[in-house]
Amino acid sequence: MRILTASLFFASVLFVLADGPQDNIAEKVRPVPPEGVMVPAEVRADLQKGVDDLGKQIAILKKSLAGKPQAELLPDVEIFHNSVRYALAHNEFYDVKEFPIAKKHLQLGMDRAKSLAEGKAPWITATGLVVRGYRSKIDNSVQPYGIAIPADYTGMADRKRRLDLWCHGRGEKLSELNFVEGVMRSAGQFVPAGGMVLQLYGRYCCANKFAGEMDGIEAMNHVENNYSIDRNRVVIRGFSMGGAACWQFAVHYPGRWAAAAPGAGFSETPEFLRVFQKEIITPNAWEKKLLHWYDCTDWAINLANLPVVAYSGEIDNQKQAADIMETYLKKEGIELRHIIGPKTGHSYHPAAKKEVSDRIDAIVEKGRNPIPKRIRFSTYTLRYNQMLWVQVDLLKQHWEKALVDAEIVDSKTIKASTTNVEGLTLRMPSGLCPLDVTQKTKVILDGVEITCDAPQSDRSWVAHFRKENNIWKLVTAPTAPGERKVHGLSGPIDDAFMDSFLVVRPTGESKNPKVQAWVKAEMDRSLDHWRKQFRGEARVKNDTDVTEEDIKKNHLILWGDASSNKLIAKIASKLPVQWGSELVVNKEKFSSSDHALIMIHPNPENPGKYVVLNSGFTFRDYDYLNNARQIAKLPDYAVIDLNIAPNARFPGKVKTAGFFNDAWKFE
């Protein structure tokens, strides 16, 4: 992808090539984010004092507002504190011009803190460019976003407004400081008349994948809770790296948007890397399966119900993203509306930009149809299991293509065909069900006719189905967590870092010194890189301090082995591995003295949450150099040979790795 160089602020930028052959050398990886400029001692001292003073005010507010509704506004103060605190602590000032900006942010934070102390919050009713923050459920971090509010907006009682989400381009220097300043200066490329624009930080520079993906969902939820938004007129858009983010939001959450407008970017990994990076990848069997996660080409049929207007510059090599989507959409019988800027490189051509806007505006004017007559939906993982009134609850085989083609035939009949689906819910919310409330509903599922209840008087309707002995049956509820892979509990390892997690540090000594040293190094690295790449401060507790409430609320990231971590010792016998002097995984045996186990599995102490053993997110330093590489690198389990040192691609030599089946068993 490309990085911002000509301007400090990403909203108005010149893009230049940042990737090239030098970024294909895994043994020589440049740091991302890069090192910052030197901060003069007197500047550092002044800014540090401002950080400390604002931090004290935040601490006072946390105490005085505890339990009060106003406490929810503290992130709006903390975003300014973090923007300077992180830049100072992690050497992320990239230009001397940022020093006075940092000073300004500290003053803005103080102003908001003072207002909150006085029971006021003028920014929540402000129009124009406003920067807000929310507290993420993932790691309790405060994440910023920008919101552009039209001048005539009067508050939650106002008419419901259109909302456009904007995903930014690649910016290796896009610190919190630069992002926050940027969204206070510009609303971005597209500002619809009378509508709002939500500019996502996306947790820095990950193309809104993983925690960056959840940032989009969490930020949008925060906006919907604080502003009057028309859920049927929400648009997802972006350019360059943001165009890639737009493609993945479109295919994974097709029922959320009225329209999608991706510009440039990438839409899958193998072909993009070949064209853009001149890199040929040769994935093994489990790596091929993991490519399905973010290869949008595999999910093309989901755009049958979502209007898309793609844009590319004619001479931009990132035109490849829309070109390959066009090819895959044609296979599904869909013609992609692809606007091309004549003789244009990596930017919007003015006339083409207007055409994109006009077409999106026309689509949004009509709005999203929340109950379309027909839905065609595909998925490879229960992480993404819903398209409007169709929800997939169980798969026969994860990471194989699953399909649902469902149609409301008439006022009392629904017909659906499925592939690789073993659990299904059809749900229509209050006021929207078009079925006849005076008659039983007939569902014809893969040729099996099933009689269901009529809709409720509020015009809502829901029915759950499950295959039993390969025959569809009407059931009262989907499968409970722990019995099968379900939404939010389907693996692989990276899935655990898309919801609330707690890192659990071992306090004991492993019987195996090599394992002990590797665990400490990899755990420390995972915490450091979580902050660098996903801009959060992961919550950490010693194994001796973990409470029942922690186990109830969080995925647990357990480091060590049964001899060093008390929680691992407690559950080791309940996991589908043998872990003594020998490590036995899927009938393969390894010496425990120089091999480490990495794994994700439902927590035996709380099957509604995961345990992860000895891993953070699984892509590493080499993958930071190009966003198309930032994909899951390990499946549900792996055994690591510690005689081979970790490097920029792997945590050691992967001796074996694979997926559990849908019952969380070895195949």
C-alpha positions in Angstrom: 0.0 0.0 0.0 1.0 3.6 0.1 2.0 6.0 2.9 1.3 9.7 3.6 4.3 11.9 3.1 3.5 15.3 1.8 1.1 16.4 4.5 0.9 15.9 8.2 -2.8 15.4 8.0 -4.3 12.3 6.2 -7.4 14.1 5.1 -5.6 15.9 2.3 -2.5 13.9 1.3 -0.1 13.0 -1.5 0.5 9.3 -1.8 3.9 7.9 -2.7 5.1 4.3 -3.1 6.2 2.8 0.2 6.4 -0.8 -0.7 8.9 -2.4 -3.1 11.4 -5.2 -3.4 13.1 -4.0 -0.2 10.0 -4.9 1.7 10.1 -8.5 0.5 13.2 -9.3 2.6 12.0 -11.0 5.8 15.5 -10.9 7.2 15.7 -7.1 6.9 12.4 -5.6 8.1 12.1 -1.9 8.8 10.1 -0.9 11.9 6.4 -0.1 11.7 5.6 2.4 13.1 8.9 4.1 12.3 11.2 5.9 14.8 10.2 9.5 15.5 12.3 12.6 15.5 14.3 13.7 18.6 12.3 15.8 21.1 14.4 18.5 22.7 14.7 18.1 26.4 12.9 21.4 27.2 10.0 20.5 24.9 9.8 17.0 26.4 9.7 18.3 29.9 7.0 20.8 29.1 4.8 18.3 27.3 5.4 15.7 30.0 4.2 18.1 32.6 1.1 18.7 30.6 0.5 15.0 30.2 0.9 14.5 34.0 -1.4 17.4 34.8 -4.1 16.2 32.5 -3.7 12.7 33.8 -4.3 14.0 37.3 -7.5 15.7 36.2 -8.7 12.6 34.5 -8.0 10.6 37.7 -10.1 13.1 39.7 -12.9 12.9 37.2 -12.9 9.1 37.2 -13.4 9.2 41.0 -16.0 12.0 41.1 -18.0 10.6 38.1 -17.9 6.9 39.1 -21.3 5.4 38.6 -22.7 8.5 36.9 -23.8 8.8 33.3 -21.2 11.5 32.7 -18.5 8.9 33.2 -19.2 7.7 29.7 -17.9 11.0 28.4 -14.4 10.5 29.9 -13.0 9.0 26.7 -13.7 12.4 25.0 -11.1 13.8 27.4 -8.7 10.8 27.4 -8.2 10.9 23.6 -6.3 14.1 24.0 -4.3 12.8 26.9 -3.4 9.6 24.9 -2.5 11.5 21.7 0.4 13.2 23.5 1.2 10.5 26.1 1.8 7.9 23.5 3.8 10.1 21.2 6.1 11.0 24.1 6.4 7.5 25.6 6.9 5.7 22.3 9.0 8.2 20.2 6.1 8.8 17.8 6.6 12.5 17.1 7.4 12.6 13.3 7.9 16.3 12.7 8.8 19.3 14.9 5.6 20.9 13.7 3.8 18.3 15.9 5.1 19.8 19.2 2.8 22.8 19.2 -0.1 20.5 18.1 0.6 18.4 21.2 0.5 21.4 23.3 -2.8 22.4 21.8 -4.2 18.9 22.4 -3.3 19.0 26.1 -5.2 22.3 26.4 -8.2 20.9 24.6 -8.1 18.0 27.0 -7.9 20.3 30.0 -10.8 22.4 28.6 -13.0 19.3 28.3 -12.0 18.1 31.8 -12.9 21.4 33.3 -16.3 21.3 31.5 -17.0 17.8 32.8 -16.1 18.9 36.3 -18.7 21.6 36.0 -21.3 19.2 34.7 -21.1 20.4 31.1 -20.1 18.8 27.8 -20.5 21.4 25.0 -18.8 19.2 22.4 -21.6 16.6 22.5 -24.0 19.1 21.0 -21.5 20.9 18.7 -21.8 20.9 14.9 -19.0 20.9 12.4 -15.9 18.8 13.0 -15.9 17.0 16.3 -13.5 14.5 17.7 -14.9 11.9 20.1 -13.7 8.7 21.9 -15.2 5.4 23.1 -13.9 2.7 25.4 -13.3 -0.5 23.5 -14.7 -3.7 25.0 -11.7 -5.5 23.5 -8.9 -4.2 25.8 -10.6 -1.3 27.7 -8.5 1.2 25.6 -9.9 4.6 24.6 -10.1 4.9 20.8 -10.7 8.1 18.9 -12.9 8.9 15.9 -13.9 12.0 14.0 -17.5 13.0 13.3 -18.7 15.7 10.9 -22.0 17.1 12.1 -24.2 19.2 9.7 -24.8 22.8 10.8 -28.6 22.3 11.1 -28.4 19.3 13.4 -30.2 19.9 16.7 -29.7 16.7 18.6 -31.2 13.3 19.2 -34.7 14.7 18.6 -33.6 15.8 15.2 -34.6 13.9 12.0 -32.6 10.8 11.4 -29.5 11.5 9.3 -27.5 9.6 6.7 -24.1 8.4 8.0 -21.1 7.7 5.9 -18.2 5.8 7.4 -14.8 6.7 6.0 -11.8 4.4 6.2 -8.4 6.2 5.8 -5.4 5.3 3.7 -2.2 3.8 4.8 -0.2 6.0 7.2 2.7 4.5 9.0 3.1 7.8 10.9 -0.6 8.1 11.6 -0.3 8.3 15.4 -3.2 9.2 17.6 -1.8 12.8 17.6 -1.9 13.0 13.8 -5.3 11.3 13.4 -7.0 13.5 16.0 -5.6 16.6 14.5 -6.6 15.5 11.1 -10.2 14.9 11.8 -10.5 18.3 13.6 -9.3 19.9 10.3 -11.1 18.0 7.5 -14.3 15.9 7.1 -12.6 13.9 4.4 -13.1 13.2 0.7 -17.0 13.0 0.7 -19.4 15.1 2.7 -23.0 14.4 1.9 -25.4 17.3 2.2 -27.3 17.0 5.5 -25.5 13.9 6.4 -22.8 12.9 8.9 -19.3 11.5 8.2 -17.7 9.1 10.7 -13.9 9.0 10.2 -12.5 5.8 11.7 -9.0 5.5 13.2 -9.3 1.8 12.7 -6.6 1.1 15.3 -3.9 2.7 13.2 -2.6 0.9 10.0 -4.2 -2.5 9.7 -6.7 -1.9 6.9 -9.5 -2.2 9.5 -8.8 -5.9 10.1 -9.2 -7.8 13.4 -9.3 -5.2 16.2 -9.4 -2.5 13.5 -12.5 -4.1 12.1 -14.2 -4.1 15.5 -13.2 -0.4 15.8 -15.6 0.2 12.9 -18.4 -1.6 14.6 -17.8 -0.1 18.0 -17.3 3.5 16.7 -20.5 3.2 14.6 -22.4 1.9 17.7 -21.1 4.8 19.7 -22.3 7.3 17.1 -25.7 5.6 16.8 -26.1 5.9 20.6 -25.2 9.6 20.6 -26.6 11.0 17.4 -29.8 10.6 15.4 -28.8 8.2 12.6 -30.9 6.5 10.0 -29.9 2.9 10.0 -31.2 2.4 6.5 -28.9 5.1 5.1 -25.4 4.1 6.3 -22.6 4.0 3.7 -19.2 2.4 4.0 -16.4 4.0 1.9 -12.7 4.4 1.8 -9.7 4.8 -0.5 -6.3 3.1 -0.9 -5.9 1.0 2.3 -9.3 2.4 3.2 -10.7 1.0 0.0 -9.5 -2.5 1.1 -11.2 -1.9 4.4 -14.4 -0.9 2.5 -14.3 -4.2 0.5 -14.0 -6.3 3.6 -16.7 -4.4 5.5 -19.0 -4.8 2.5 -18.7 -8.6 2.0 -18.6 -9.5 5.7 -21.4 -7.2 6.9 -23.5 -6.8 3.8 -26.7 -6.3 5.7 -25.5 -3.2 7.6 -25.0 -0.8 4.7 -27.2 1.0 2.2 -24.2 1.1 -0.2 -20.5 0.6 -0.4 -18.0 2.7 -2.3 -14.5 1.2 -2.3 -11.7 3.1 -4.0 -8.4 1.4 -5.0 -6.9 -0.6 -2.2 -6.8 -4.4 -2.4 -9.5 -7.0 -2.1 -7.6 -10.2 -1.6 -4.0 -11.3 -0.8 -2.3 -13.6 -3.4 -2.9 -11.7 -6.6 -2.5 -8.3 -5.1 0.9 -9.2 -3.7 1.9 -10.7 -7.0 0.9 -7.5 -8.9 1.7 -4.8 -6.4 4.5 -6.3 -4.4 6.0 -8.7 -7.0 5.7 -11.4 -4.3 4.6 -14.9 -5.0 3.1 -16.7 -1.9 2.9 -20.5 -1.7 0.5 -21.2 1.2 0.2 -24.6 2.7 -3.1 -26.3 3.4 -4.1 -24.5 6.5 -2.8 -21.2 5.2 -5.0 -21.6 2.1 -8.0 -21.9 4.4 -7.1 -18.8 6.4 -6.8 -16.8 3.2 -10.6 -17.1 3.0 -11.0 -14.8 6.0 -10.0 -11.6 4.2 -10.0 -12.6 0.5 -13.2 -10.7 -0.5 -13.3 -12.4 -3.8 -14.5 -15.6 -2.0 -17.5 -13.7 -0.6 -18.6 -12.0 -3.8 -22.1 -13.3 -3.8 -22.8 -11.3 -0.6 -22.9 -8.2 -2.8 -26.0 -9.4 -4.5 -28.0 -7.6 -1.8 -25.6 -4.6 -1.4 -25.3 -1.9 -4.0 -21.6 -1.2 -4.8 -19.9 1.6 -6.7 -16.2 1.0 -7.0 -13.6 3.5 -8.2 -10.1 3.2 -9.7 -7.7 5.4 -11.4 -7.0 4.2 -15.0 -3.2 4.0 -14.5 -3.2 3.0 -10.8 -1.9 -0.5 -10.2 -4.3 -0.7 -7.3 -7.1 -0.9 -9.9 -6.3 -4.6 -9.6 -8.6 -4.7 -6.5 -11.8 -3.8 -8.4 -10.8 -5.7 -11.5 -10.5 -9.0 -9.6 -13.7 -8.3 -7.8 -15.4 -7.7 -11.1 -14.2 -11.1 -12.3 -15.5 -12.9 -9.3 -18.8 -11.0 -9.3 -19.3 -12.0 -12.9 -19.1 -15.6 -11.9 -22.1 -14.9 -9.6 -24.0 -13.1 -12.4 -23.4 -9.6 -11.0 -22.0 -6.7 -13.1 -19.8 -4.4 -11.0 -20.3 -0.7 -11.4 -16.7 0.3 -11.7 -16.0 4.0 -12.3 -12.6 4.7 -13.7 -10.8 8.0 -13.6 -9.2 8.5 -17.1 -5.4 8.8 -17.2 -5.5 9.0 -13.4 -3.1 7.4 -10.9 -3.7 6.8 -7.2 -6.3 9.6 -6.6 -9.8 10.6 -7.5 -10.4 12.1 -10.9 -12.8 15.1 -10.3 -15.5 14.0 -12.9 -15.3 10.4 -11.8 -15.5 11.4 -8.1 -18.7 13.3 -8.9 -20.2 10.3 -10.6 -19.4 8.1 -7.6 -21.1 10.6 -5.4 -24.1 11.0 -7.6 -24.6 7.2 -7.8 -24.2 6.6 -4.1 -26.5 9.5 -3.3 -29.2 8.0 -5.5 -28.9 4.7 -3.8 -28.9 6.2 -0.3 -32.0 8.3 -1.2 -33.9 5.0 -1.6 -32.2 3.5 1.5 -31.5 0.0 2.6 -34.2 -2.6 2.4 -34.0 -4.5 5.7 -36.3 -7.3 4.5 -35.5 -8.0 0.9 -37.6 -10.7 -0.8 -34.5 -12.8 -1.6 -31.1 -13.2 0.2 -28.0 -14.9 -1.1 -25.4 -15.2 1.6 -22.1 -17.0 1.8 -19.6 -17.5 4.7 -16.5 -19.5 5.5 -16.6 -18.8 9.3 -19.2 -18.1 11.9 -17.4 -14.9 12.7 -19.5 -13.6 9.9 -22.9 -15.3 10.1 -25.7 -12.9 9.3 -27.3 -11.2 6.3 -30.4 -9.3 7.4 -33.1 -11.9 8.1 -30.8 -14.9 7.5 -28.4 -16.1 10.2 -26.1 -19.2 9.9 -25.7 -20.9 13.3 -23.7 -24.0 12.5 -21.4 -25.1 9.7 -20.7 -28.7 8.7 -17.1 -27.8 7.9 -15.4 -24.5 8.9 -13.4 -22.7 6.2 -15.3 -24.4 3.4 -17.8 -22.3 1.5 -21.3 -22.2 3.0 -24.2 -20.9 1.1 -27.8 -19.9 1.9 -30.3 -18.8 -0.8 -33.5 -17.8 0.9 -36.7 -16.3 -0.6 -40.0 -15.1 0.7 -42.3 -16.9 -1.8 -45.6 -15.5 -0.6 -47.3 -14.3 2.6 -47.0 -17.7 4.3 -44.1 -19.4 2.6 -40.3 -19.1 2.7 -38.1 -21.3 0.6 -34.3 -21.8 1.2 -31.5 -24.0 -0.1 -28.2 -24.4 1.8 -24.7 -25.8 1.3 -22.4 -26.7 4.2 -24.9 -25.4 6.8 -26.2 -27.4 9.7 -27.9 -24.7 11.8 -30.0 -21.8 10.6 -32.1 -19.0 12.1 -34.6 -16.9 10.1 -35.5 -13.7 12.0 -37.5 -10.6 11.1 -37.7 -7.8 13.7 -40.7 -6.0 15.0 -42.8 -4.2 12.4 -40.9 -5.6 9.4 -42.2 -9.2 8.9 -44.3 -9.3 5.7 -45.7 -12.8 6.5 -49.4 -13.3 7.3 -50.0 -13.0 11.1 -53.2 -15.1 10.8 -51.5 -18.2 9.3 -48.8 -20.7 10.2 -45.6 -20.1 8.2 -44.3 -22.8 5.9 -40.6 -23.1 5.5 -39.3 -25.3 2.7 -35.6 -26.0 3.7 -33.6 -28.0 1.2 -36.8 -29.6 0.0 -38.0 -30.4 3.5 -41.3 -28.7 4.4 -41.5 -27.5 8.0 -44.5 -25.8 9.6 -43.6 -22.9 11.9 -45.5 -20.4 14.1 -47.2 -17.4 12.5 -45.6 -14.0 13.1 -46.3 -12.2 16.3 -48.8 -9.4 16.5 -45.9 -6.8 16.5 -45.0 -8.2 13.0 -41.9 -10.0 14.2 -41.0 -13.6 13.5 -38.2 -16.0 14.3 -37.6 -19.7 13.7 -34.5 -21.8 14.4 -33.5 -24.9 12.4 -30.9 -27.6 12.9 -29.9 -30.7 11.0 -30.3 -33.9 13.0 -29.2 -37.0 11.2 -28.9 -34.9 8.1 -32.6 -33.9 8.3 -33.7 -30.3 9.0 -35.7 -30.0 12.2 -37.4 -27.0 13.9 -35.7 -26.4 17.3 -36.2 -23.9 20.1 -32.8 -22.3 20.1 -29.4 -22.5 18.4 -26.7 -24.7 19.8 -25.1 -23.6 23.1 -21.5 -22.5 23.1 -19.0 -25.3 23.7 -20.9 -28.0 22.0 -20.0 -26.8 18.5 -18.2 -23.9 16.9 -20.6 -21.0 17.0 -20.5 -17.3 16.3 -17.8 -15.7 18.5 -16.4 -19.1 19.4 -15.2 -20.6 16.1 -11.4 -19.9 16.1 -8.8 -19.5 14.8 -6.4 -17.9 17.3 -6.8 -14.3 16.0 -10.6 -14.5 16.7 -10.0 -14.2 20.4 -8.5 -10.7 19.9 -11.8 -9.4 18.5 -13.6 -9.4 21.8 -12.7 -8.8 25.5 -9.5 -10.5 26.4 -7.2 -10.7 29.4 -3.6 -11.7 29.3 -2.6 -14.0 32.1 1.1 -14.0 33.1 2.6 -17.1 34.7 4.1 -16.6 38.2 5.7 -20.1 38.4 8.8 -21.6 36.8 8.4 -24.0 34.0 10.2 -27.4 34.4 11.5 -26.7 30.9 14.0 -23.7 30.9 13.8 -23.3 27.1 10.0 -23.1 27.3 10.3 -20.6 30.2 12.6 -18.3 28.2 10.5 -18.5 25.0 7.2 -17.8 26.9 8.6 -14.6 28.5 10.1 -13.3 25.2 6.9 -14.0 23.2 4.5 -12.7 25.8 6.5 -9.5 26.2 6.6 -9.1 22.4 2.9 -9.7 22.1 2.1 -6.9 24.6 4.5 -4.5 22.9 3.2 -5.3 19.4 -0.5 -5.1 20.5 0.2 -1.5 21.4 2.2 -0.8 18.2 -0.2 -2.3 15.7 -3.6 -2.1 17.5 -3.0 0.9 19.7 -4.2 -0.5 22.9 -2.7 -1.4 26.3 -3.7 -5.0 26.8 -5.0 -5.9 30.3 -2.6 -8.2 32.2 -3.0 -10.1 35.4 -0.8 -12.7 37.2 -2.3 -16.2 37.2 -2.7 -16.0 41.0 -4.9 -12.8 40.7 -7.4 -13.9 38.1 -11.0 -13.8 39.5 -14.2 -15.7 38.7 -15.5 -12.4 37.2 -12.4 -12.3 34.9 -13.1 -15.8 33.7 -16.8 -15.0 33.2 -16.2 -11.8 31.1 -13.0 -12.4 29.1 -11.2 -14.7 26.7 -8.1 -15.7 28.7 -4.7 -15.5 27.0 -2.7 -18.0 29.1 1.1 -18.0 28.8 3.3 -20.8 30.0 2.6 -24.5 30.7 1.0 -26.5 33.5 4.1 -26.2 35.7 4.3 -22.4 35.4 0.7 -21.2 35.0 -1.9 -22.1 37.6 -4.8 -21.7 35.2 -3.2 -23.9 32.6 -2.6 -26.5 35.3 -6.3 -26.3 36.2 -7.6 -27.0 32.7 -4.8 -29.0 31.1 -6.5 -32.4 31.5 -9.8 -31.0 30.0 -8.1 -29.9 26.7 -7.9 -32.3 23.7 -4.1 -32.6 24.1 -1.8 -34.6 26.4 0.8 -32.4 28.1 3.4 -34.1 30.2 7.0 -35.0 29.5 5.6 -35.4 26.0 3.3 -33.1 24.2 0.7 -35.2 22.2 -1.3 -33.2 19.7 -3.5 -35.0 17.2 -1.6 -38.2 17.8 1.8 -36.6 17.1 4.3 -36.6 19.9 6.8 -33.9 20.7 9.3 -33.3 23.5 7.9 -30.9 26.1 11.4 -29.7 26.9 11.9 -27.9 23.6 8.4 -27.5 22.1 5.7 -25.0 22.9 1.9 -25.4 22.4 -0.1 -22.7 20.8 -3.9 -23.2 20.8 -7.4 -21.7 21.0 -10.3 -23.7 22.6 -13.4 -23.0 24.5 -12.5 -22.4 28.2 -13.4 -25.6 30.2 -14.2 -23.2 33.1 -16.5 -21.1 31.0 -17.4 -22.6 27.6 -18.8 -19.2 26.4 -15.3 -17.8 26.2 -11.9 -18.9 24.8 -8.7 -19.8 26.3 -5.6 -19.1 24.1 -2.3 -20.7 24.9 0.9 -18.9 24.2 0.0 -16.5 21.4 -0.9 -13.0 20.6 -2.2 -12.0 17.2 -0.4 -14.2 14.7 0.9 -12.0 11.9 4.3 -10.5 12.6 6.9 -7.8 11.6 7.3 -8.8 8.0 3.5 -8.5 7.5 3.4 -5.0 8.8 5.1 -3.8 5.6 2.1 -4.5 3.4 -1.5 -4.6 4.6 -2.4 -7.4 2.3 -0.1 -9.6 4.4 -1.9 -8.8 7.6 -3.9 -11.9 7.8 -4.2 -14.8 10.3 -1.0 -16.9 10.1 -1.8 -19.7 12.5 -5.0 -21.9 12.7 -6.6 -23.4 15.8 -3.5 -25.1 17.1 0.3 -25.3 16.4 3.3 -26.9 18.0 6.5 -24.7 17.9 10.0 -26.1 17.8 12.0 -23.9 20.1 15.3 -24.9 18.7 14.6 -22.5 15.8 14.6 -18.9 17.0 11.5 -16.7 16.4 11.8 -14.4 13.5 9.8 -11.7 11.6 7.3 -14.3 10.3 6.9 -17.0 12.9 7.4 -17.6 16.6 9.7 -20.5 15.8 9.6 -23.5 13.6 6.0 -24.7 13.1 6.2 -28.5 13.4 2.5 -29.1 13.0 -0.7 -27.0 12.9 -4.3 -27.4 12.0 -8.0 -26.8 12.8 -10.3 -28.5 15.2 -13.5 -29.8 13.6 -16.8 -28.2 14.4 -17.2 -30.1 17.6 -13.8 -28.8 18.7 -12.2 -32.2 18.2 -9.2 -33.3 16.1 -10.3 -34.6 12.7 
